[in-house]
Amino acid sequence: MKRLTHVAGDGRVQMVDVSAKPLSARTAIATGKIRLQRETI
């Protein structure tokens, strides 16, 4: 299995230089619900 580049050997998260990576277009879709009591509105 390939080793993650943003996790150090002891499990700490570390910064990774991504400035050389090509641009990529991504789309994220999220949904959610908020439940309130009638008096709140």
Steps between C-alpha positions, in 0.01 A plus 500: 500500500628847413609712798307823559727802446319726748538270802838472676636164614377564855144580381525880517353698210751705302475763227558384142613726214235471227612799293626275218172310463284583196169681551190284512131587493287337769140531605361432845133466583375509858160489662385561853203549727444738788221418741359786705212532734213706361566776759850551364369633170 
